[in-house]
Amino acid sequence: MEPEILSIELIKPSSPTPLHLKTHKLCFLDQYRNHAYFPMVFFYPVTHDTNLNLSNETNIAQIVSVRLQLLKQSLPETLSRFYPFAGKIKDNLSIDCNDEGIYFTEARFKSPLKEFFNQQNFSCLTYKFVPFDAKELGGSISGLHVAKIQVTSFACGGIVICACLSHLFADGATLCSFLKCWVATACKNNEQRICPNNDASCLFPQNEAYPKEGTWLAMCPRFFGHGRFVTRRFVFDAKAIATIRAKASSSTRVQNPTPTRVEAVSALFSKGVMAAFKAKHGSHKTTLLTHSVNLRNKAKSILSEYSMGNIVWNANALCTNEEAELDLEGLVCKLREAMMKINGDFVKSLLGDEGFLNLCQAIKDENGVCSKAKERINFSSWCNFGLYDIDFGWGKPMWVSVIGLDGKLPYFSSTIILLDTRFGDGIEAWVYLLEEDMNTLELDKELLALATLDPCPLW
């Protein structure tokens, strides 16, 4: 089942970018990243308007047409505020804000949305909603568009919106801010229209002396898996989350406050994935647990909620051979200790004349722990982003996802992305592992007693 591409067009900002803003400089936090498009995918059901005859194909086509026009008409004004999104990657240090526009692809499935969800492995099929070449990795990045959008309609009238952004330019919080502004513009809600903050390049100015060995891609090859990566979704409801949090704080080792949803679930997966590694190797191998931390939340007096860029840094917890039997409480303690180090003082240390030197020390420290580890598990939390509030006027999304992987990749390592569930009280974990490791994790009794494996989002 492949979507039919109906049209591809460039949508330009409604007003030209001022000359003094034509070049958007990346900050030194961006220099840590490498280009790769990361997507957010939003599934919207058919309209709830009971006055419409949804059995009539003409009515369904009209619904889809009206929605597409609303998206297209509200996008130019949104791009005027988020002008780098309409530009191209110039090099590893800047974005050419040339107002060329953002690629907007319209696609269609001839089958109903429900039929898509009846697929045996629909989580891996979500890549079909990613705009044409946004799935590509590697190669020259100069001249690539910063962002891309694809809107796919179904025979039933359902719509899927996929927005992709280059990780070289910004993080998930930046893409979420753009989407919220797009929604506010579409709904003519002037009070909710976000004004992005582009001060990151001033607070954390890029530096030509940035160490080449200090990028994510340069530090990760030792952890790249060789083989077939697969994706599975583990969904935890509110009751399961409460159980994990209680287990994770059942001893005096975990001090107040009670572990958060993210801390508890991250610790549970750390335990399960490390057990899978041990089963493969025959013994425990030193494992690095890496959790991305949003710096905006750590220094609100310095950074805006709408600061653009990769305003994140890694918290690293090393689990050595001596700690092979770490339980849930112990892993919560290690993760919490690591994440607490990425605090307001850390952000302040990156400012001013000493900022770049302190960043280089942080890179050196990360390289140091990387050199001691044989395995690595990467965590990224998109919880509390408000993704289920992305409502363009026809209702909230029925499901928000990333994309699944199923096959060989030029470079990838064990990764877990955490998202809110539809009602906000659970967690949906997208787990990317080598097939051998996933086969073991899928048999983890503790995990399966708490999570539902790959449930259909329709229920």
C-alpha positions as a LaTeX table, in Angstrom:
\begin{tabular}{lrrr}
\hline
Residue & $x$ (\AA) & $y$ (\AA) & $z$ (\AA) \\
\hline
Met1 & 0.00 & 0.00 & 0.00 \\
Glu2 & 1.73 & 3.14 & $-1.28$ \\
Pro3 & 0.40 & 6.72 & $-1.22$ \\
Glu4 & $-0.22$ & 8.49 & $-4.49$ \\
Ile5 & 1.64 & 11.82 & $-4.71$ \\
Leu6 & $-0.86$ & 14.36 & $-5.99$ \\
Ser7 & 1.20 & 17.55 & $-5.89$ \\
Ile8 & 4.43 & 19.06 & $-4.60$ \\
Glu9 & 4.70 & 22.80 & $-4.24$ \\
Leu10 & 6.81 & 25.40 & $-2.52$ \\
Ile11 & 4.90 & 27.63 & $-0.11$ \\
Lys12 & 6.67 & 30.89 & 0.54 \\
Pro13 & 6.46 & 33.23 & 3.55 \\
Ser14 & 3.77 & 35.91 & 3.28 \\
Ser15 & 6.36 & 38.68 & 3.70 \\
Pro16 & 10.05 & 38.77 & 2.76 \\
Thr17 & 12.69 & 38.19 & 5.39 \\
Pro18 & 14.56 & 41.45 & 6.20 \\
Leu19 & 18.04 & 41.67 & 4.69 \\
His20 & 19.78 & 41.67 & 8.07 \\
Leu21 & 18.15 & 38.30 & 8.87 \\
Lys22 & 18.94 & 36.57 & 5.59 \\
Thr23 & 21.66 & 34.47 & 7.20 \\
His24 & 20.69 & 32.57 & 10.32 \\
Lys25 & 23.80 & 31.54 & 12.22 \\
Leu26 & 23.70 & 28.30 & 14.11 \\
Cys27 & 24.83 & 28.32 & 17.74 \\
Phe28 & 27.55 & 26.09 & 19.16 \\
Leu29 & 24.91 & 23.75 & 20.59 \\
Asp30 & 23.74 & 23.21 & 17.00 \\
Gln31 & 27.32 & 22.41 & 16.00 \\
Tyr32 & 27.11 & 19.26 & 18.12 \\
Arg33 & 24.31 & 17.95 & 15.88 \\
Asn34 & 24.36 & 16.48 & 12.40 \\
His35 & 21.78 & 16.81 & 9.67 \\
Ala36 & 18.97 & 14.27 & 9.71 \\
Tyr37 & 15.29 & 14.99 & 9.22 \\
Phe38 & 13.20 & 14.05 & 12.23 \\
Pro39 & 9.43 & 13.85 & 11.82 \\
Met40 & 6.31 & 14.40 & 13.88 \\
Val41 & 3.25 & 12.65 & 12.44 \\
Phe42 & $-0.31$ & 13.63 & 13.36 \\
Phe43 & $-3.31$ & 11.43 & 12.51 \\
Tyr44 & $-6.69$ & 13.16 & 12.31 \\
Pro45 & $-9.94$ & 11.21 & 11.99 \\
Val46 & $-12.83$ & 12.05 & 9.71 \\
Thr47 & $-14.85$ & 15.12 & 10.71 \\
His48 & $-17.29$ & 14.78 & 13.60 \\
Asp49 & $-19.91$ & 16.95 & 11.86 \\
Thr50 & $-23.00$ & 14.71 & 11.86 \\
Asn51 & $-24.76$ & 16.95 & 9.33 \\
Leu52 & $-22.46$ & 15.73 & 6.58 \\
Asn53 & $-23.13$ & 12.56 & 4.64 \\
Leu54 & $-19.77$ & 10.84 & 4.91 \\
Ser55 & $-20.87$ & 8.00 & 2.65 \\
Asn56 & $-20.87$ & 10.48 & $-0.19$ \\
Glu57 & $-17.44$ & 10.65 & $-1.83$ \\
Thr58 & $-18.11$ & 14.19 & $-3.03$ \\
Asn59 & $-18.66$ & 15.39 & 0.54 \\
Ile60 & $-15.49$ & 13.66 & 1.73 \\
Ala61 & $-13.48$ & 15.23 & $-1.09$ \\
Gln62 & $-14.87$ & 18.64 & $-0.12$ \\
Ile63 & $-13.88$ & 18.13 & 3.50 \\
Val64 & $-10.33$ & 17.20 & 2.50 \\
Ser65 & $-10.13$ & 20.13 & 0.06 \\
Val66 & $-11.26$ & 22.65 & 2.70 \\
Arg67 & $-8.74$ & 21.32 & 5.21 \\
Leu68 & $-5.89$ & 21.43 & 2.71 \\
Gln69 & $-6.71$ & 25.00 & 1.76 \\
Leu70 & $-6.75$ & 26.04 & 5.40 \\
Leu71 & $-3.32$ & 24.50 & 5.93 \\
Lys72 & $-1.86$ & 26.12 & 2.82 \\
Gln73 & $-3.39$ & 29.55 & 3.47 \\
Ser74 & $-2.16$ & 29.73 & 7.07 \\
Leu75 & 1.34 & 28.43 & 6.36 \\
Pro76 & 2.80 & 31.57 & 4.64 \\
Glu77 & 2.11 & 33.82 & 7.63 \\
Thr78 & 3.55 & 31.20 & 9.98 \\
Leu79 & 6.70 & 31.00 & 7.85 \\
Ser80 & 7.14 & 34.76 & 8.07 \\
Arg81 & 7.63 & 34.35 & 11.82 \\
Phe82 & 9.67 & 31.15 & 11.51 \\
Tyr83 & 11.60 & 32.36 & 8.46 \\
Pro84 & 14.54 & 29.86 & 8.68 \\
Phe85 & 12.04 & 27.06 & 8.02 \\
Ala86 & 11.57 & 28.47 & 4.50 \\
Gly87 & 15.30 & 28.50 & 3.80 \\
Lys88 & 18.07 & 26.10 & 2.91 \\
Ile89 & 21.05 & 24.68 & 4.72 \\
Lys90 & 24.04 & 26.72 & 3.58 \\
Asp91 & 26.76 & 24.82 & 5.40 \\
Asn92 & 27.35 & 23.36 & 8.83 \\
Leu93 & 27.26 & 26.84 & 10.34 \\
Ser94 & 24.32 & 28.70 & 8.84 \\
Ile95 & 20.91 & 28.69 & 7.17 \\
Asp96 & 20.30 & 30.73 & 4.02 \\
Cys97 & 16.93 & 32.37 & 4.78 \\
Asn98 & 16.19 & 32.98 & 1.10 \\
Asp99 & 12.38 & 32.68 & 1.36 \\
Glu100 & 12.42 & 29.94 & $-1.26$ \\
Gly101 & 9.66 & 28.28 & 0.70 \\
Ile102 & 8.82 & 25.01 & 2.38 \\
Tyr103 & 8.02 & 21.91 & 0.33 \\
Phe104 & 4.37 & 20.98 & 0.81 \\
Thr105 & 3.51 & 17.54 & $-0.54$ \\
Glu106 & $-0.08$ & 16.40 & $-0.98$ \\
Ala107 & $-0.59$ & 12.64 & $-1.09$ \\
Arg108 & $-3.51$ & 10.24 & $-0.96$ \\
Phe109 & $-4.27$ & 6.69 & 0.07 \\
Lys110 & $-7.20$ & 5.19 & $-1.79$ \\
Ser111 & $-8.04$ & 3.03 & 1.21 \\
Pro112 & $-9.66$ & 4.14 & 4.50 \\
Leu113 & $-7.52$ & 5.15 & 7.47 \\
Lys114 & $-8.93$ & 2.20 & 9.42 \\
Glu115 & $-7.51$ & $-0.19$ & 6.82 \\
Phe116 & $-4.06$ & 1.32 & 7.36 \\
Phe117 & $-4.36$ & 0.65 & 11.09 \\
Asn118 & $-5.28$ & $-2.94$ & 10.37 \\
Gln119 & $-1.82$ & $-3.53$ & 8.92 \\
Gln120 & 0.21 & $-6.06$ & 10.87 \\
Asn121 & 3.10 & $-3.67$ & 11.39 \\
Phe122 & 1.64 & $-0.19$ & 10.92 \\
Ser123 & 4.22 & 1.40 & 13.23 \\
Cys124 & 6.93 & 0.68 & 10.66 \\
Leu125 & 4.65 & 1.81 & 7.82 \\
Thr126 & 4.50 & 5.34 & 9.25 \\
Tyr127 & 7.56 & 6.21 & 7.16 \\
Lys128 & 5.19 & 6.39 & 4.16 \\
Phe129 & 3.93 & 9.74 & 5.46 \\
Val130 & 7.38 & 11.34 & 5.36 \\
Pro131 & 7.89 & 13.79 & 2.44 \\
Phe132 & 9.67 & 12.19 & $-0.53$ \\
Asp133 & 13.45 & 12.67 & $-0.02$ \\
Ala134 & 13.20 & 13.57 & 3.68 \\
Lys135 & 13.87 & 9.90 & 4.43 \\
Glu136 & 17.38 & 10.10 & 3.00 \\
Leu137 & 20.45 & 10.07 & 5.24 \\
Gly138 & 24.01 & 11.04 & 4.46 \\
Gly139 & 25.42 & 12.86 & 1.44 \\
Ser140 & 25.97 & 16.58 & 0.99 \\
Ile141 & 23.69 & 18.77 & 3.09 \\
Ser142 & 24.40 & 22.09 & 1.40 \\
Gly143 & 21.28 & 23.29 & $-0.40$ \\
Leu144 & 18.89 & 20.97 & 1.42 \\
His145 & 15.64 & 22.46 & 2.68 \\
Val146 & 15.41 & 23.03 & 6.41 \\
Ala147 & 11.88 & 21.67 & 6.70 \\
Lys148 & 9.31 & 19.71 & 4.70 \\
Ile149 & 5.62 & 18.92 & 5.13 \\
Gln150 & 3.43 & 16.18 & 3.71 \\
Val151 & $-0.34$ & 15.97 & 4.10 \\
Thr152 & $-1.87$ & 12.61 & 3.23 \\
Ser153 & $-5.61$ & 12.07 & 2.89 \\
Phe154 & $-7.57$ & 8.81 & 3.10 \\
Ala155 & $-10.74$ & 7.61 & 1.39 \\
Cys156 & $-12.67$ & 8.06 & 4.63 \\
Gly157 & $-11.70$ & 11.71 & 4.91 \\
Gly158 & $-9.00$ & 11.20 & 7.54 \\
Ile159 & $-5.83$ & 13.27 & 7.21 \\
Val160 & $-2.24$ & 12.68 & 8.31 \\
Ile161 & 0.15 & 15.64 & 8.65 \\
Cys162 & 3.88 & 14.92 & 8.77 \\
Ala163 & 6.25 & 17.78 & 9.54 \\
Cys164 & 10.01 & 17.20 & 9.17 \\
Leu165 & 12.82 & 19.42 & 10.41 \\
Ser166 & 16.59 & 19.16 & 10.07 \\
His167 & 18.22 & 18.31 & 13.40 \\
Leu168 & 21.17 & 20.45 & 12.35 \\
Phe169 & 18.93 & 23.50 & 12.76 \\
Ala170 & 16.76 & 22.70 & 15.75 \\
Asp171 & 15.20 & 20.22 & 18.17 \\
Gly172 & 11.75 & 18.80 & 18.85 \\
Ala173 & 10.68 & 21.75 & 21.01 \\
Thr174 & 11.41 & 24.11 & 18.11 \\
Leu175 & 9.30 & 22.07 & 15.69 \\
Cys176 & 6.51 & 21.94 & 18.27 \\
Ser177 & 6.57 & 25.75 & 18.63 \\
Phe178 & 6.27 & 26.10 & 14.85 \\
Leu179 & 3.29 & 23.73 & 14.77 \\
Lys180 & 1.54 & 25.59 & 17.61 \\
Cys181 & 2.00 & 28.87 & 15.78 \\
Trp182 & 0.65 & 27.31 & 12.57 \\
Val183 & $-2.43$ & 26.13 & 14.48 \\
Ala184 & $-3.00$ & 29.56 & 16.02 \\
Thr185 & $-2.70$ & 31.19 & 12.60 \\
Ala186 & $-5.11$ & 28.71 & 11.01 \\
Cys187 & $-7.63$ & 29.28 & 13.82 \\
Lys188 & $-7.10$ & 33.09 & 13.74 \\
Asn189 & $-6.14$ & 33.01 & 17.41 \\
Asn190 & $-3.87$ & 36.05 & 17.60 \\
Glu191 & $-3.16$ & 35.64 & 21.32 \\
Gln192 & $-1.67$ & 32.17 & 20.78 \\
Arg193 & 0.59 & 33.09 & 17.88 \\
Ile194 & 4.11 & 32.36 & 19.04 \\
Cys195 & 6.98 & 34.77 & 18.52 \\
Pro196 & 10.09 & 32.62 & 18.20 \\
Asn197 & 13.25 & 33.69 & 19.98 \\
Asn198 & 16.37 & 33.55 & 17.82 \\
Asp199 & 18.90 & 34.68 & 20.44 \\
Ala200 & 20.67 & 31.32 & 20.74 \\
Ser201 & 23.42 & 32.31 & 18.30 \\
Cys202 & 24.14 & 35.35 & 20.52 \\
Leu203 & 24.01 & 33.46 & 23.82 \\
Phe204 & 25.99 & 30.49 & 22.50 \\
Pro205 & 27.93 & 31.90 & 19.53 \\
Gln206 & 29.30 & 29.40 & 17.04 \\
Asn207 & 33.04 & 28.88 & 17.02 \\
Glu208 & 35.30 & 27.79 & 14.17 \\
Ala209 & 37.45 & 26.03 & 16.76 \\
Tyr210 & 34.63 & 23.61 & 17.53 \\
Pro211 & 36.30 & 20.18 & 17.73 \\
Lys212 & 35.48 & 17.90 & 14.79 \\
Glu213 & 35.58 & 14.94 & 17.15 \\
Gly214 & 32.94 & 16.64 & 19.29 \\
Thr215 & 29.85 & 16.07 & 17.14 \\
Trp216 & 27.19 & 13.46 & 17.82 \\
Leu217 & 28.12 & 11.55 & 14.68 \\
Ala218 & 31.84 & 11.57 & 15.50 \\
Met219 & 31.32 & 10.21 & 19.01 \\
Cys220 & 28.80 & 7.49 & 18.19 \\
Pro221 & 30.38 & 5.07 & 15.64 \\
Arg222 & 31.51 & 2.70 & 18.37 \\
Phe223 & 27.83 & 2.22 & 19.27 \\
Phe224 & 26.40 & 1.88 & 15.76 \\
Gly225 & 24.65 & $-1.42$ & 15.32 \\
His226 & 25.43 & $-3.61$ & 12.33 \\
Gly227 & 22.37 & $-5.47$ & 11.19 \\
Arg228 & 18.64 & $-4.99$ & 10.88 \\
Phe229 & 17.00 & $-2.39$ & 13.11 \\
Val230 & 13.36 & $-2.85$ & 14.02 \\
Thr231 & 10.77 & $-0.71$ & 15.80 \\
Arg232 & 8.30 & $-1.64$ & 18.50 \\
Arg233 & 5.90 & 0.52 & 20.49 \\
Phe234 & 5.33 & $-0.13$ & 24.19 \\
Val235 & 2.33 & 1.73 & 25.58 \\
Phe236 & 1.88 & 2.35 & 29.31 \\
Asp237 & $-1.44$ & 3.55 & 30.69 \\
Ala238 & $-1.85$ & 5.68 & 33.82 \\
Lys239 & $-2.20$ & 2.63 & 36.08 \\
Ala240 & 0.99 & 1.07 & 34.74 \\
Ile241 & 2.88 & 4.34 & 35.15 \\
Ala242 & 1.74 & 4.58 & 38.78 \\
Thr243 & 2.93 & 1.01 & 39.39 \\
Ile244 & 6.38 & 1.68 & 37.88 \\
Arg245 & 6.79 & 4.89 & 39.87 \\
Ala246 & 5.84 & 3.09 & 43.07 \\
Lys247 & 8.31 & 0.27 & 42.38 \\
Ala248 & 11.04 & 2.77 & 41.55 \\
Ser249 & 10.63 & 4.55 & 44.89 \\
Ser250 & 10.04 & 1.56 & 47.15 \\
Ser251 & 13.39 & 1.92 & 48.90 \\
Thr252 & 15.16 & 4.76 & 50.69 \\
Arg253 & 17.71 & 5.00 & 47.86 \\
Val254 & 15.30 & 7.10 & 45.78 \\
Gln255 & 14.86 & 10.35 & 47.66 \\
Asn256 & 11.92 & 12.70 & 47.24 \\
Pro257 & 10.36 & 13.63 & 44.95 \\
Thr258 & 8.78 & 10.45 & 43.61 \\
Pro259 & 10.27 & 9.52 & 40.21 \\
Thr260 & 8.62 & 11.25 & 37.28 \\
Arg261 & 6.93 & 9.30 & 34.50 \\
Val262 & 9.98 & 9.80 & 32.29 \\
Glu263 & 12.50 & 8.78 & 34.97 \\
Ala264 & 10.56 & 5.64 & 35.87 \\
Val265 & 9.93 & 4.43 & 32.30 \\
Ser266 & 13.51 & 5.26 & 31.24 \\
Ala267 & 14.84 & 3.20 & 34.14 \\
Leu268 & 12.54 & 0.29 & 33.27 \\
Phe269 & 13.75 & 0.23 & 29.66 \\
Ser270 & 17.38 & 0.63 & 30.75 \\
Lys271 & 17.00 & $-2.51$ & 32.84 \\
Gly272 & 15.28 & $-4.44$ & 30.05 \\
Val273 & 17.59 & $-3.43$ & 27.22 \\
Met274 & 20.73 & $-4.05$ & 29.28 \\
Ala275 & 19.35 & $-7.54$ & 30.03 \\
Ala276 & 18.97 & $-8.04$ & 26.26 \\
Phe277 & 22.57 & $-6.94$ & 25.72 \\
Lys278 & 23.71 & $-9.36$ & 28.44 \\
Ala279 & 21.81 & $-12.22$ & 26.79 \\
Lys280 & 23.58 & $-11.46$ & 23.50 \\
His281 & 27.10 & $-11.08$ & 24.88 \\
Gly282 & 26.89 & $-13.67$ & 27.66 \\
Ser283 & 27.86 & $-11.10$ & 30.27 \\
His284 & 27.10 & $-7.53$ & 31.22 \\
Lys285 & 28.91 & $-4.92$ & 29.15 \\
Thr286 & 29.47 & $-1.39$ & 30.44 \\
Thr287 & 26.52 & 0.60 & 29.13 \\
Leu288 & 26.08 & 4.32 & 28.75 \\
Leu289 & 22.58 & 5.68 & 29.36 \\
Thr290 & 22.19 & 9.00 & 27.53 \\
His291 & 19.14 & 11.21 & 28.11 \\
Ser292 & 18.55 & 14.46 & 26.20 \\
Val293 & 17.72 & 17.33 & 28.58 \\
Asn294 & 15.81 & 20.43 & 27.49 \\
Leu295 & 17.87 & 23.42 & 28.67 \\
Arg296 & 14.93 & 25.81 & 28.32 \\
Asn297 & 13.39 & 24.31 & 31.45 \\
Lys298 & 16.62 & 24.64 & 33.39 \\
Ala299 & 17.28 & 28.37 & 32.90 \\
Lys300 & 13.99 & 30.15 & 32.31 \\
Ser301 & 15.51 & 33.51 & 33.21 \\
Ile302 & 17.97 & 33.10 & 30.32 \\
Leu303 & 16.12 & 31.03 & 27.75 \\
Ser304 & 12.63 & 31.40 & 26.37 \\
Glu305 & 10.23 & 28.49 & 26.01 \\
Tyr306 & 10.30 & 29.43 & 22.32 \\
Ser307 & 14.08 & 29.65 & 21.91 \\
Met308 & 14.97 & 28.26 & 18.49 \\
Gly309 & 17.78 & 25.78 & 18.02 \\
Asn310 & 19.09 & 22.59 & 19.58 \\
Ile311 & 18.68 & 23.88 & 23.12 \\
Val312 & 19.41 & 20.49 & 24.66 \\
Trp313 & 22.37 & 18.65 & 26.14 \\
Asn314 & 23.09 & 15.06 & 27.09 \\
Ala315 & 22.91 & 13.64 & 30.59 \\
Asn316 & 25.12 & 10.55 & 30.74 \\
Ala317 & 24.97 & 7.73 & 33.28 \\
Leu318 & 27.56 & 4.94 & 33.05 \\
Cys319 & 26.57 & 1.46 & 34.21 \\
Thr320 & 29.77 & $-0.51$ & 34.76 \\
Asn321 & 30.52 & $-4.20$ & 35.10 \\
Glu322 & 30.39 & $-3.86$ & 38.88 \\
Glu323 & 26.82 & $-2.63$ & 38.58 \\
Ala324 & 25.55 & $-5.54$ & 36.49 \\
Glu325 & 22.65 & $-6.25$ & 38.84 \\
Leu326 & 21.29 & $-2.71$ & 39.01 \\
Asp327 & 17.61 & $-2.76$ & 39.87 \\
Leu328 & 14.90 & $-0.24$ & 39.03 \\
Glu329 & 15.63 & 2.00 & 42.03 \\
Gly330 & 19.35 & 2.05 & 41.31 \\
Leu331 & 18.79 & 3.01 & 37.67 \\
Val332 & 16.39 & 5.80 & 38.66 \\
Cys333 & 19.09 & 7.15 & 40.99 \\
Lys334 & 21.76 & 7.03 & 38.28 \\
Leu335 & 19.56 & 8.71 & 35.66 \\
Arg336 & 18.34 & 11.36 & 38.09 \\
Glu337 & 21.86 & 12.14 & 39.27 \\
Ala338 & 23.02 & 12.56 & 35.66 \\
Met339 & 20.07 & 14.75 & 34.64 \\
Met340 & 20.38 & 16.95 & 37.74 \\
Lys341 & 23.87 & 17.96 & 36.59 \\
Ile342 & 22.33 & 19.56 & 33.50 \\
Asn343 & 20.86 & 22.45 & 35.46 \\
Gly344 & 20.69 & 26.23 & 35.47 \\
Asp345 & 24.32 & 26.51 & 36.57 \\
Phe346 & 25.35 & 24.36 & 33.62 \\
Val347 & 23.48 & 26.66 & 31.23 \\
Lys348 & 25.07 & 29.75 & 32.82 \\
Ser349 & 28.51 & 28.16 & 32.43 \\
Leu350 & 27.98 & 28.15 & 28.65 \\
Leu351 & 27.48 & 31.92 & 28.52 \\
Gly352 & 30.09 & 34.64 & 28.12 \\
Asp353 & 33.76 & 34.44 & 27.31 \\
Glu354 & 34.25 & 31.09 & 29.06 \\
Gly355 & 31.15 & 29.50 & 27.55 \\
Phe356 & 32.80 & 27.77 & 24.60 \\
Leu357 & 35.67 & 26.48 & 26.75 \\
Asn358 & 33.16 & 25.00 & 29.18 \\
Leu359 & 31.28 & 23.37 & 26.31 \\
Cys360 & 34.54 & 21.83 & 25.08 \\
Gln361 & 35.06 & 20.43 & 28.59 \\
Ala362 & 31.55 & 18.96 & 28.53 \\
Ile363 & 32.35 & 17.35 & 25.17 \\
Lys364 & 35.61 & 16.00 & 26.58 \\
Asp365 & 33.73 & 14.56 & 29.56 \\
Glu366 & 31.22 & 12.87 & 27.25 \\
Asn367 & 34.00 & 11.46 & 25.10 \\
Gly368 & 35.56 & 10.11 & 28.28 \\
Val369 & 32.48 & 8.16 & 29.36 \\
Cys370 & 31.87 & 7.03 & 25.76 \\
Ser371 & 35.34 & 5.48 & 25.66 \\
Lys372 & 34.52 & 3.38 & 28.72 \\
Ala373 & 31.23 & 2.00 & 27.37 \\
Lys374 & 30.62 & $-0.96$ & 25.08 \\
Glu375 & 26.92 & $-0.26$ & 24.58 \\
Arg376 & 24.77 & 2.86 & 24.61 \\
Ile377 & 21.03 & 3.50 & 25.01 \\
Asn378 & 19.80 & 6.92 & 23.84 \\
Phe379 & 16.64 & 8.43 & 25.34 \\
Ser380 & 14.68 & 11.42 & 24.11 \\
Ser381 & 11.47 & 12.60 & 25.77 \\
Trp382 & 8.78 & 14.48 & 23.86 \\
Cys383 & 6.43 & 14.30 & 26.81 \\
Asn384 & 4.68 & 17.49 & 27.91 \\
Phe385 & 5.17 & 19.08 & 24.47 \\
Gly386 & 1.40 & 19.39 & 24.07 \\
Leu387 & 1.41 & 17.46 & 20.81 \\
Tyr388 & $-2.20$ & 16.35 & 21.23 \\
Asp389 & $-3.22$ & 20.02 & 21.30 \\
Ile390 & $-2.27$ & 20.51 & 17.64 \\
Asp391 & $-5.86$ & 21.22 & 16.54 \\
Phe392 & $-6.33$ & 23.07 & 13.25 \\
Gly393 & $-10.06$ & 23.43 & 13.84 \\
Trp394 & $-11.32$ & 19.94 & 13.05 \\
Gly395 & $-10.43$ & 18.26 & 16.34 \\
Lys396 & $-7.36$ & 17.02 & 18.16 \\
Pro397 & $-5.25$ & 14.26 & 16.63 \\
Met398 & $-6.31$ & 10.72 & 17.39 \\
Trp399 & $-2.65$ & 9.65 & 17.39 \\
Val400 & 0.75 & 11.37 & 17.32 \\
Ser401 & 3.75 & 9.32 & 16.28 \\
Val402 & 7.30 & 9.39 & 15.03 \\
Ile403 & 8.29 & 6.92 & 12.30 \\
Gly404 & 9.29 & 3.30 & 12.48 \\
Leu405 & 12.45 & 1.69 & 11.18 \\
Asp406 & 12.66 & $-1.73$ & 9.60 \\
Gly407 & 15.89 & $-2.57$ & 7.87 \\
Lys408 & 19.59 & $-1.80$ & 7.62 \\
Leu409 & 20.75 & 1.76 & 8.26 \\
Pro410 & 24.11 & 3.39 & 7.52 \\
Tyr411 & 24.36 & 4.56 & 11.12 \\
Phe412 & 22.07 & 4.11 & 14.06 \\
Ser413 & 22.23 & 3.04 & 17.70 \\
Ser414 & 19.76 & 1.81 & 20.27 \\
Thr415 & 17.25 & 4.61 & 20.80 \\
Ile416 & 14.04 & 5.12 & 22.78 \\
Ile417 & 11.69 & 8.06 & 22.20 \\
Leu418 & 9.00 & 8.77 & 24.79 \\
Leu419 & 5.72 & 10.49 & 23.91 \\
Asp420 & 2.52 & 11.24 & 25.78 \\
Thr421 & $-0.47$ & 9.05 & 25.12 \\
Arg422 & $-3.67$ & 10.65 & 23.80 \\
Phe423 & $-5.05$ & 11.50 & 27.25 \\
Gly424 & $-1.71$ & 12.69 & 28.61 \\
Asp425 & $-1.44$ & 10.37 & 31.60 \\
Gly426 & 0.46 & 7.52 & 29.97 \\
Ile427 & 3.59 & 7.10 & 27.87 \\
Glu428 & 4.09 & 5.63 & 24.42 \\
Ala429 & 7.67 & 4.44 & 23.97 \\
Trp430 & 9.06 & 4.00 & 20.47 \\
Val431 & 11.93 & 1.55 & 20.80 \\
Tyr432 & 14.55 & 1.13 & 18.06 \\
Leu433 & 16.86 & $-1.85$ & 18.51 \\
Leu434 & 18.76 & $-4.42$ & 16.53 \\
Glu435 & 16.41 & $-7.29$ & 15.76 \\
Glu436 & 18.30 & $-9.74$ & 17.98 \\
Asp437 & 18.06 & $-7.40$ & 20.98 \\
Met438 & 14.39 & $-6.64$ & 20.27 \\
Asn439 & 13.55 & $-10.34$ & 20.16 \\
Thr440 & 14.88 & $-10.65$ & 23.70 \\
Leu441 & 13.21 & $-7.47$ & 24.97 \\
Glu442 & 9.84 & $-8.66$ & 23.65 \\
Leu443 & 10.06 & $-11.59$ & 26.07 \\
Asp444 & 10.77 & $-9.41$ & 29.13 \\
Lys445 & 8.06 & $-10.48$ & 31.59 \\
Glu446 & 8.37 & $-7.40$ & 33.83 \\
Leu447 & 7.99 & $-5.10$ & 30.83 \\
Leu448 & 5.10 & $-7.00$ & 29.27 \\
Ala449 & 3.23 & $-7.07$ & 32.59 \\
Leu450 & 3.10 & $-3.27$ & 32.48 \\
Ala451 & 3.03 & $-2.30$ & 28.81 \\
Thr452 & 0.92 & $-3.18$ & 25.80 \\
Leu453 & 3.05 & $-4.11$ & 22.80 \\
Asp454 & 2.15 & $-2.39$ & 19.52 \\
Pro455 & $-1.54$ & $-1.73$ & 20.24 \\
Cys456 & $-3.70$ & $-0.28$ & 17.48 \\
Pro457 & $-4.20$ & 3.48 & 18.11 \\
Leu458 & $-7.89$ & 3.19 & 17.22 \\
Trp459 & $-8.82$ & 1.93 & 20.65 \\
\hline
\end{tabular}
